[in-house]
């Protein structure tokens, strides 16, 4: 949450929605898990080069 710009933006968006830092971390973990699960569920699809290419959820 301190170094990655995409993560900072995500956490800032959640904070703007009224979430606490702890709630924002929970949302972030869920989002990352969803993205990883999609990659594991469909291993034959082309894998994106970085996290910015992954779809934003939640």
C-alpha positions in Angstrom: 0.0 0.0 0.0 3.0 2.3 0.4 4.9 1.7 -2.8 2.7 0.6 -5.7 0.9 3.6 -7.4 -2.1 1.4 -8.5 -2.6 0.1 -5.0 -2.3 3.6 -3.5 -5.1 4.8 -5.9 -7.3 1.8 -5.0 -6.9 2.4 -1.3 -7.5 6.2 -1.7 -10.7 5.4 -3.6 -11.9 3.1 -0.8 -11.0 5.7 1.8 -13.1 8.2 -0.2 -16.0 5.8 0.1 -15.7 6.1 3.9 -13.8 2.8 4.5 -11.2 2.7 7.3 -7.6 1.7 6.4 -8.3 -1.8 7.8 -11.4 -2.1 5.6 -9.5 -0.9 2.6 -6.9 -3.6 3.2 -9.6 -6.2 3.3 -11.1 -5.0 0.0 -7.6 -5.0 -1.5 -7.0 -8.6 -0.4 -10.3 -9.7 -1.9 -9.6 -7.9 -5.2 -6.1 -9.5 -5.5 -7.6 -12.9 -4.6 -10.2 -12.5 -7.3 -7.7 -11.6 -9.9 -5.4 -14.5 -9.0 -8.3 -16.9 -9.0 -9.2 -15.8 -12.5 -5.7 -16.4 -13.7 -5.7 -19.9 -12.1 -9.1 -20.7 -13.5 -8.1 -19.9 -17.1 -4.4 -20.7 -17.4 -4.5 -20.8 -21.2 -5.4 -17.2 -21.6 -2.6 -14.8 -22.2 -1.3 -13.5 -18.9 -1.0 -9.7 -18.5 2.5 -8.2 -18.0 1.7 -6.3 -14.8 -1.1 -5.5 -12.4 -2.3 -2.4 -14.3 -3.5 -4.7 -17.1 -5.7 -6.7 -14.7 -9.3 -5.7 -14.6 -10.4 -3.6 -11.6 -13.1 -5.3 -9.5 -15.1 -4.3 -6.5 
